[in-house]
Amino acid sequence: MGITRRDLLKLAGAGALGAIAFNGCRIPDKELRVESPVALPEDTVTGRENWYATLCQQCGAGCGIVVRVIEGRAKKIEGNPDHPLNAGKTCARGQAGVQALYHPDRLHTPLLYGQPVDWETAMGQLVSQIQQNRGRIFLATNPLRGHIAAVAQAFIQAAGGTLMAYEPLEDTVLRTAVKRLFGQDTLPDYDIAHARTVLSFGAGWLETWGSPVRWGKAYGAFRQGRSVVRGTFFHAEPRFSLTSANADLWLPVRPGREGVLALAVAYVLIEQGMASPSATAQLTGGRGLSALSAYQPEQVAETVGISAQRIREVAEAFGSQRPSLALVGGSALAHTNGLFTALAVLSLNALVDNIGREGGVRFNPPPPLDLSGVPPAPLARWRKALEDMGAGRVGLLIIRGANLVYGLPIDPKEFEDLLNGVPFRVFIGSIPEDMAPFGDLVLPELEPLESWGTDWPEPGPGFQTLTFQQAVVRPFRDGKSFGDILLEAGRSAGLNLPWQSMREAVQDGARRLFALGRGSVRAGDEASFLTGVLQRGGWWDTQAQGQGRVTLERAPATPPAPQFAGEEGEFPFHLVPFTPLGIHDGRGAHLPWLQAIPDGTTTVAWQTWVEIHPERAKELGIAEGDWVEVTSPRGSIRALAYLHPAIPPEVVAVPFGFGHAGMGRWANGRGANVFRILAPLTDSETGAFAWSATRVRIRRLGPRQRIPKFEGTVLPVQLEERPIILITREA
Amino acid sequence: MPTAHPLHTHPDTPPRGGAQPQKAAGATPSAGRGTFPQQTRPRHKWGMVVDLDRCTGCQACVVACQAENNIPLNTESIYLQRRVIEWIRIERYWEPNHEQVRARYIPLMCQQCDNAPCEPVCPVYATYHNDQGLNVQVYNRCVGTRYCANNCPYHARFFNFWQPVWPETLDNQLNPDVTVRWRGIMEKCTFCIQRLRRAQREALREGRTLQDGEVVPACAQACPTDALVFGDLLDPNSRVSQLAKNKRAYKVIEDLGTGPNVIYLKKVDPYAPTADHSH
């Protein structure tokens, strides 16, 4: 029997076949719509998230953060909106804390002479070394604050030996100046948000210097946070940095002459009757303007490289548009006359009478609970310490967060010889950085997001603050926190130490804060107080503010000239090294997000580059992307040339942070380490590393195809005929 | 008739597919130009204000975006191929014509145009406009013609030329709220739509409307200087609506008729050679 199409339709009128046939012939409604049934971003169903407050340790500023945790994994870091330092904001480096946590090259087992061992064996080894070397232990760390500092101090006090902190770009000069002028042991805060004029010297406060998130927040308010006033910003630095780019006027001062420029500004302030009489008397030793005759703008213009007219213009704005504020740091202090510069610039604040006032310098109180920090030791002390090690005066060296071989201006071979004078060395760290191969015993450390502790930010917000660090996830790798290693091994070695673990130290800290009965967290009992501080991310007391005095020092009659390594004839360029936005002084080099950050002015990433003025490059036959050799009296490195239209012709700039031996797949062997060619000069008074006092010459090595930079990745939207960045002169 | 789950019927949940041309035939025609007629009752019009006088070019937004949105690692080889993906990017322009050379910074991201040039050229409707003013990319519709990227005057769209790779343990950080895009897929800034949806669901669950400032994209949340402000341009009291009235406000290449929803505030430079200029 044949069934025609017509028959089929008839049959289909009633029955099961109907459903099939009609579905086959008719187009269902929903298919008339243009979209296919797909998952739109809007339909994504999201899981439960938890947020935990803790401490950011990607740089030394000490911001409060909150971490988003889903199913036991840390996903995202945001600023803690309650925290007085950063008020909910983060920088690029802070964001990368999660990448450090899940870094594939984290250490995951202890190593004894390079062989994996279990934790019991490793700790046993450490304990016996502590017992054998009482009195001859050297603990080299990064700068410490909070309870971790207390643990390290207690450990060294009980075990006997030396505790020294290392930071490649130490702040010894600034600390010394703050101590001498203001009698402060902590760095002061600057109320940028309420200032009308900011004059900064060398300090890249919008990039990496000090507390960049805090300053950034203040900068926004300084520019556009007030209805009638827009702050004016002058920045003096030999290099055209991101901070220079954001200044209304950039003052390309000659390297090492920042202090002279500051005193030329002081000269104008006094001459125009804009300076505080008492501060003037102190600065000039009661002799008035004649004591500063060596700093008259017309006389120093050539030395500092800024015209007298410009100096006067800046000084008059600084003196008349108050509150005004002067900051100093970075390369300005990294000279042999660094302390002179620091004293000169900080004195400007007293001349405009801004100390302790809104829009001025605010002192920070000592940290709560009688805690004290371990600030970085100057280069001169480190050199002495290495000599001690070489002479066999150290029995046990424990290294944590102190990347000595990377940053010290010492030949690596000589360094190795000196370190070989130490019979047993322990490396503690999460990433096998440059110092790890020196460790006879290598102990994997937990990341900050897995550890407990406390910290007070430095510079602080002007009042007592104690940030609480809690483990926001379970340890991802089999490690121990630095504090727990010291406490556990120390106690096993029979040392008298105040706590069992870092967690207990934190709880004890909360208990003692509770007993103070003041501050941001109030609770009925100790347990809910601890919960409160952990939830809020810390404790602060806005009433506990800093106090200080001001005693200016007499300006030298003739300015101390900076010393440079290398003769001008042989080494025609000043080398100004700098900390790039992402990898900083090298501590962020293992994180791909930070390596991939385009530099603030050149947009270069992933490789060491050298910034050179286009005309000088032309003279030397150098084009962008060429490999060049940068040679100082100490040695040479290779870098890619970037022709920088704004760098002064006598200056070249190279970023810190590249050229690691180790530190994981993204850092190992990448780029060149500029510390290798810096001369070991120091500030004459403090012994601090003068890392900006080296001269270099440049030679073309050969061409390269392309330079890894963001510029040119997408077509420029802004064209001559179609501007996209519109500018107005009126605020 | 059984009551549908409130999540399916609430006005804040858009119909699947957002823009629906065949339904819009009876709707009020769009006031201006545009391929897709405007929605009858847009409920939100998400927008952002970027204050160029606050922006310092510090790149915090760029990394925050990469952390939030599972953006593939921009390795050195990606840089050398010029295939870097940054949903929000800082463009730096040299201005050499001054007494001293200047560098100017502008953060650029998808402008969520009202009349988005990327939308009509997509052959598979992978990009569409939703009723909250967002230009949305549907990853599993995209076939990678890259027409949209060609048509975007802001260069806000990025193509995945390679399979994204997160070595070993690094993938633990990936945000579960955001799809990882495969090789061959176009992607761009979403104004952190996952955060919007989460906040809208939370508000719905609590029976209230969204408050201004409750949803912040990752870039704006990180931005130290508060240069980026996000909000609803339909709400006259929102911070973005207030800031958009600023006399410094402008939109980037607006003359193309794209109708961007990102409003820029002019950079202030008291030392600029002319009172109001662009270079």
Chai-1 contact restraints between the chains, C-beta under 6 A:
chainA,res_idxA,chainB,res_idxB,connection_type,confidence,min_distance_angstrom,max_distance_angstrom,comment,restraint_id
A,V34,B,Y125,contact,1.0,0.0,6.0,A-B,restraint_1
A,E35,B,G17,contact,1.0,0.0,6.0,A-B,restraint_2
A,E35,B,Y125,contact,1.0,0.0,6.0,A-B,restraint_3
A,V38,B,V138,contact,1.0,0.0,6.0,A-B,restraint_4
A,V38,B,N140,contact,1.0,0.0,6.0,A-B,restraint_5
A,V38,B,R141,contact,1.0,0.0,6.0,A-B,restraint_6
A,L40,B,V138,contact,1.0,0.0,6.0,A-B,restraint_7
A,P41,B,V136,contact,1.0,0.0,6.0,A-B,restraint_8
A,P41,B,I193,contact,1.0,0.0,6.0,A-B,restraint_9
A,E42,B,P14,contact,1.0,0.0,6.0,A-B,restraint_10
A,E42,B,R197,contact,1.0,0.0,6.0,A-B,restraint_11
A,T46,B,D177,contact,1.0,0.0,6.0,A-B,restraint_12
A,T46,B,R198,contact,1.0,0.0,6.0,A-B,restraint_13
A,G47,B,P176,contact,1.0,0.0,6.0,A-B,restraint_14
A,I70,B,P176,contact,1.0,0.0,6.0,A-B,restraint_15
A,R73,B,N172,contact,1.0,0.0,6.0,A-B,restraint_16
A,K75,B,N175,contact,1.0,0.0,6.0,A-B,restraint_17
A,K76,B,A67,contact,1.0,0.0,6.0,A-B,restraint_18
A,E78,B,Q221,contact,1.0,0.0,6.0,A-B,restraint_19
A,K89,B,P224,contact,1.0,0.0,6.0,A-B,restraint_20
A,T90,B,A222,contact,1.0,0.0,6.0,A-B,restraint_21
A,C91,B,A60,contact,1.0,0.0,6.0,A-B,restraint_22
A,A92,B,Q59,contact,1.0,0.0,6.0,A-B,restraint_23
A,A92,B,A60,contact,1.0,0.0,6.0,A-B,restraint_24
A,A92,B,V63,contact,1.0,0.0,6.0,A-B,restraint_25
A,Q95,B,V63,contact,1.0,0.0,6.0,A-B,restraint_26
A,Q95,B,A64,contact,1.0,0.0,6.0,A-B,restraint_27
A,Q95,B,A67,contact,1.0,0.0,6.0,A-B,restraint_28
A,V98,B,Q173,contact,1.0,0.0,6.0,A-B,restraint_29
A,Y102,B,T169,contact,1.0,0.0,6.0,A-B,restraint_30
A,Y102,B,L170,contact,1.0,0.0,6.0,A-B,restraint_31
A,Y102,B,N172,contact,1.0,0.0,6.0,A-B,restraint_32
A,Y102,B,Q173,contact,1.0,0.0,6.0,A-B,restraint_33
A,P104,B,P167,contact,1.0,0.0,6.0,A-B,restraint_34
A,P104,B,E168,contact,1.0,0.0,6.0,A-B,restraint_35
A,P104,B,T169,contact,1.0,0.0,6.0,A-B,restraint_36
A,P104,B,L170,contact,1.0,0.0,6.0,A-B,restraint_37
A,L206,B,T56,contact,1.0,0.0,6.0,A-B,restraint_38
A,V213,B,P224,contact,1.0,0.0,6.0,A-B,restraint_39
A,G216,B,P224,contact,1.0,0.0,6.0,A-B,restraint_40
A,G216,B,T225,contact,1.0,0.0,6.0,A-B,restraint_41
A,K217,B,P224,contact,1.0,0.0,6.0,A-B,restraint_42
A,Y219,B,T225,contact,1.0,0.0,6.0,A-B,restraint_43
A,G220,B,R54,contact,1.0,0.0,6.0,A-B,restraint_44
A,G220,B,T225,contact,1.0,0.0,6.0,A-B,restraint_45
A,G220,B,D226,contact,1.0,0.0,6.0,A-B,restraint_46
A,R223,B,D53,contact,1.0,0.0,6.0,A-B,restraint_47
A,R223,B,R54,contact,1.0,0.0,6.0,A-B,restraint_48
A,Q224,B,D51,contact,1.0,0.0,6.0,A-B,restraint_49
A,Q224,B,D53,contact,1.0,0.0,6.0,A-B,restraint_50
A,Q224,B,R54,contact,1.0,0.0,6.0,A-B,restraint_51
A,L242,B,G57,contact,1.0,0.0,6.0,A-B,restraint_52
A,A245,B,A103,contact,1.0,0.0,6.0,A-B,restraint_53
A,N246,B,T56,contact,1.0,0.0,6.0,A-B,restraint_54
A,D248,B,P270,contact,1.0,0.0,6.0,A-B,restraint_55
A,D248,B,Y271,contact,1.0,0.0,6.0,A-B,restraint_56
A,L581,B,Q59,contact,1.0,0.0,6.0,A-B,restraint_57
A,P592,B,L73,contact,1.0,0.0,6.0,A-B,restraint_58
A,W593,B,V63,contact,1.0,0.0,6.0,A-B,restraint_59
A,W593,B,Q66,contact,1.0,0.0,6.0,A-B,restraint_60
A,A596,B,N74,contact,1.0,0.0,6.0,A-B,restraint_61
A,I597,B,Q59,contact,1.0,0.0,6.0,A-B,restraint_62
A,G600,B,G57,contact,1.0,0.0,6.0,A-B,restraint_63
A,T601,B,A103,contact,1.0,0.0,6.0,A-B,restraint_64
A,A605,B,Y79,contact,1.0,0.0,6.0,A-B,restraint_65
A,W606,B,E76,contact,1.0,0.0,6.0,A-B,restraint_66
A,P645,B,W94,contact,1.0,0.0,6.0,A-B,restraint_67
A,P645,B,P96,contact,1.0,0.0,6.0,A-B,restraint_68
A,P645,B,V101,contact,1.0,0.0,6.0,A-B,restraint_69
A,A646,B,V101,contact,1.0,0.0,6.0,A-B,restraint_70
A,R706,B,L80,contact,1.0,0.0,6.0,A-B,restraint_71
A,P708,B,E76,contact,1.0,0.0,6.0,A-B,restraint_72
A,P708,B,Y79,contact,1.0,0.0,6.0,A-B,restraint_73
A,P708,B,L80,contact,1.0,0.0,6.0,A-B,restraint_74
A,T713,B,R82,contact,1.0,0.0,6.0,A-B,restraint_75
A,T713,B,V84,contact,1.0,0.0,6.0,A-B,restraint_76
A,V714,B,H155,contact,1.0,0.0,6.0,A-B,restraint_77
A,L715,B,H155,contact,1.0,0.0,6.0,A-B,restraint_78
A,Q718,B,Y93,contact,1.0,0.0,6.0,A-B,restraint_79
A,P723,B,S278,contact,1.0,0.0,6.0,A-B,restraint_80
A,I724,B,V252,contact,1.0,0.0,6.0,A-B,restraint_81
A,I725,B,R104,contact,1.0,0.0,6.0,A-B,restraint_82
A,I725,B,I106,contact,1.0,0.0,6.0,A-B,restraint_83
A,L726,B,Y250,contact,1.0,0.0,6.0,A-B,restraint_84
A,L726,B,K266,contact,1.0,0.0,6.0,A-B,restraint_85
A,L726,B,S278,contact,1.0,0.0,6.0,A-B,restraint_86
A,I727,B,K267,contact,1.0,0.0,6.0,A-B,restraint_87
A,I727,B,D269,contact,1.0,0.0,6.0,A-B,restraint_88
A,I727,B,A272,contact,1.0,0.0,6.0,A-B,restraint_89
A,I727,B,H277,contact,1.0,0.0,6.0,A-B,restraint_90
A,T728,B,K266,contact,1.0,0.0,6.0,A-B,restraint_91
A,T728,B,V268,contact,1.0,0.0,6.0,A-B,restraint_92
A,T728,B,D276,contact,1.0,0.0,6.0,A-B,restraint_93
A,R729,B,P270,contact,1.0,0.0,6.0,A-B,restraint_94
A,R729,B,A272,contact,1.0,0.0,6.0,A-B,restraint_95
A,R729,B,A275,contact,1.0,0.0,6.0,A-B,restraint_96
A,A731,B,V268,contact,1.0,0.0,6.0,A-B,restraint_97
